[in-house]
Every structure is written in C-alpha cells, then in structure tokens.
Amino acid sequence: MRDLNAIATIAYRDVLKFLRDPSRIIGAIIFPLVFVGVLGGSFQANLGKTAGFNFLTFIFTGVLLQTMFQSSSLGIVSLLEDRDNDFSQEIFISPISRYAIIFGKIVGESVVALFQGIAVIAFGLVAGVPLTVASLVALTPALIIACLLGGAFGVICLSLFSSQRAANQLFPMVFLPQFFLAGVFNPIRKLPLPLDILSHLAPMRYAVDLGRAVFYAGKPEYPLVVSDTPFLNLAVIAAMFAVFLVAGTTLFVRNERNK
C-alpha cells in the first residue's frame, strides 16, 4: 500500500507540473501537429499514389506513437532537475521501494504523454484521418505500452547522464535517428543491412510498429506498413522494458549514493 501511494503521489506531481507549465504544453502539442500536417500532407501529395497507402494516415500513426514514446522518455529528465535541488535524494532515502519511485515517474509522464496524444488525435480527425471509436479503443493499449516503454528507455538514458544540461544536449542525438529507423515518417520493411540492424536496435521501432499493426489490422495496406507481428513486438517491448527499468534504476540509485 505504501508503494502504491508513493507511485500515485509522484505521478500526480509530474502531471501537475505539466499542467502548470504553459510553454511546455504548447511546445508538446505544436511539434507533433506540424509533423502530421506538413510532412503527412506533403508526402501524400507527392508519393501517396505510388506508395499504395495514404501517407497522411501513415505519418499520423507514426507521430502519435512517437509522441507517446518520446514525451514519456523526455519527461524522465526531470529527475535530473530533482537531483539538482536534492528532491530525489529526499525521496530515495524514504522507506519506499526505489522501483516504486521510478515507476511513479514513468506513470506520471505516461499520463502527460496521453494528454498530448489526445491533441494529436483531435488534429488527425480535423485533417481527415479515418479514425473511428473502435480504432481509438483498439489503439489505447498500444499507446499506453508505448508510454511505458518510452519511460523505461528514459530511465536507462538518465542513468548515463551526469546533469540536465548533458541530457538536453545528448537526447536529440538519441531520438532523432530513431524517427527514421523506427519508421515514423517512412516505411522500413526494406532497408540496407546496416540500417536494418540499427532499426532493430531502436526501441521506438517496436512501439510504432505495434500501434500500426493495431490500427491497420484487417486493412489491405497492412503488409505494406507493418514490419513485424504484434506478438514479436510485444515480446521485444516486454524484454526491453524489464531490462531498461531494472538496469536504469540500479545505475541511477548507485549514482545518487555516490553523489
């Protein structure tokens, strides 16, 4: 019960911080909308007829899952801010499981990411993406899974950074290649061998592909836009989540003790 209360409290704190930061809210919403509107519309106009699928819908699903993954990951960076003001030291010496503390951060940032996802979905409806109640209900578990994987990935990255400044400088180098290796904007069914290897190492790939598998299930475009089976994606995501969470938490707590 104590750990559950800690998870809820830490998650609530992160959501409250997000709601009290208008600049973060605006930035978190604007960039995904630009990606969908500009890239989706441009690619569809130029490549849609030859690709065999609607590029606007393809990029919408990619950006939606990417937003869930990336927002949750980047939100974990606030632990470095907490480290600077000693808040993390205070909570880590409390009689609470360290995994509960980290998981509370992941849950909080996942809720924040889902808020952003609602904005992306609303824009998709306006832009003409064929979304139905049934497709949104089916997508919801995939969105939550993407948030959790992104949060765990953020924890393992966090454990390798010494300061928030270092994280802000290096995180773009970690995420930008994944946009293309994960197939957010482009199909990845056929890639040169070196890129294919890197693509299979990118955690975001499995979150994006799982979401697309759910969205395109039963549609003729499915074999053109989905790379792996949902079962393979889920298995890899589960393994990555466990490794990232355990290793990241262990390394971060060790850094706190050695501070």
N, C-alpha and C positions, 0 to 999 in steps of 0.2 A: 504494500500500500504506500509506503514511504517513497519508493522509487517511482510509482505511478504519479504521485503528487508532484514529485520533482520534474518528471517529464512534462506534465501538464503546465506547471509554472514556468519552466524555461521556454516551452513552446509559445505560451501566451505572451511572454516578454518579447520574443522575436517578432510576433505578429503585431504587437502594439508599437514597437519601434518602427516597423514598416509603415503602419498607418499614420504615424506622426512625422513622416519624412516625405513631404510632397514632391521634392525633386527626385527622390528615388522612385516614387510611384510613377511619375511622368516618364522618366527615362526607361523604366522597366516595361512600360506599355508601348511607347513610341517605336523603339527599335524593332520589335517583332512585327509591328504593323507595316513599317517601311519595307522589311524583308518580304512580307507576303504581297503587299500591294505593288511595289516596284519590281522586284525580281519575278514574282509569280506572273504578273501581267506581261512583263517584257518577254519572259521565256515562252509563255503561252502564245503570244503573238508571233514569235519568230520560229519556235520549234514544236509547237503543240500539234500541228498537223502530221509531222513526220515521226513524232515520238510514239504515238499510239495511245497516249493518255493525256489528260488535262494537267498541264504544268502548274496552273494556279492551285488546283486541289493537291497536287503532289507536294508543292512547296509549303502549302498551308499545313499539311500534316507533319512535314518535317520540322517546320518552325515551331509548331505547337509542342511537339515532343522535345525539341532542343531547348525551348524556353523553360519547360519543366526541369530538365536536367541541369541546365546552366544556372538558373536562378537559385535552385537549391544548393548547388555547389558554391557559388559565389557568396551566398548568404552565410556560409560557414566561416568565411573570412572574419566575420565579426568576433569570433573567438580570439583573434589576434588583437583586436581592439580591447576586448575584455582583459587580455593578458597585460596590455599596456597600462590599464587602470586598476590592475590587480583583482578585478572581479573574478576572473577564472580561478585565481589562487584561493579565493574565499570559498567558492563553491566546490573546488576539488578537495579541500580539507574537511568538508562537511561529511557527515555519516551517510553518504549516498553513493550508490554504485556509479563508478565513472562511466560505465556504458550507458547508464540511465541519463547522465548529464549530456553526453554526446548525442544519444538518441533523441533527447528532448530538443536539442538544437536542430537535428535533422527534421523532426516533426514540425517544428515551428517554421523552418524555411520551406518545407513542403507545402504548408498551408499558404504561405506568401506566394509561392510559385503558382498554386492553383488559382489564386486571385488574379494573377497575371494571365493565366490560361483562359479565364472567363472573358477577359478583354479581347484576346486573340480570337476566340470562338465567335464573339459578337461581331468582330470585324469580318471574319470569314463569312458569316451569314449575309452581311451587307454586300460583300464582294461577289456573292453568288456561289460560294462553295456549297455543294449539295449535302448539307447536314440535316439529319433527322433526329428526332428524340431517341430512336432506337440506336443510331450510330453513336450519339453522345453518351448514352448509358453504357454501351459496349466499350467505348474508349476510356471511360473513367478509371477502371482498374489499371489500364496501361499508363495513364497519366500519373497515377499515384506511384506506380512502380518506378517510372522514370524519375520522379521526385526523390524517392528513397535512394535509388542508385546514384543520382547526382549528389545527394547529400553525403553518402558514404565516400564517393570519389573526392569530394571536397575535403573530407577529414584526412584522407591519406595525403592529399596535396598539402594541407595545412600543416601536417606533422613535419614537412620538409622545409618550411619557411621559417625564418627567424624573426621576421617583422611584417607588419601590414604593408609597408612600402615595397618589400621584396615580393609579396604576394600580388600586389597590384601591378607590378612590372612583369611578373612571370606568368600570371594566369592567362593573359591573352595568348601567349605562346603555346599554352597547353590546350586552349579551347579552339582557337581559330582553325588549326589544321583539322580538327575533328568535324567542323562544319561540312567539310568536303569528303573526308574519309568516312563519315557516318552517313553520307547521302542525304543531308538536309536539303540541299538545293539540286543535287544531281544524282542520277541513277548510279549504283555501284555494283551492279550484277557482273559487269565485265571490266576488270581493271588490270593493268600491268602487274606482274608478280610482286615487285617491291611495294607498290601501293596497296595491293590486295592484302599483303601481310600486315602492313601498318593499319589498314582498315579493320582487320580482325582483332587488332590490339586496342582499338579505340572503344572505350566503354559506351560512349554515346551511340555508336552504331546499333547496339542491341536494343537500346530503348526506342530509338527511332524506327527500327525495323519491326519491333513488336507492335508499336502503335499502328504502323501502316498495315501490318498483317490483319489487325483487328478491323481497321477502317475499310480495307479493300476486300475483306472476306466475301466470297461469292460473286465478286465482280470480275468481268473479263480482263481488267487491267492488272489483276493480282500478280500473275507471273512476270510482268514487266517491271513492277515497282517493289516487290518484296524479295529479299535475298535469301533469308533462312526461314525455317519453320518456327512457329511460335514456341514449340516445346524446346528447341535448341536455344532460342533467345532467352527464354525463362531460365533454363538451366545455367547458362553463362551468367545472366544477371544475378541469380541467387549466389553463385560461387563468387563473383566479383564483390557483391555486397558484403558477404561474410568476411572475405579477405581484407577489403578496404576498411571495414568497420573495426575489426579486431586489431589489425596492424596499425591503422591510423590512430586509434585510441591509445594503444600501448605506447607508441612513439611520442604522441602529444603529451601524455601524462608524464612520461620519462623526462621530456624537455621541461615540463613545469617543475618537476622535483629538482632538476639540475640548475634551475634558474638562479 
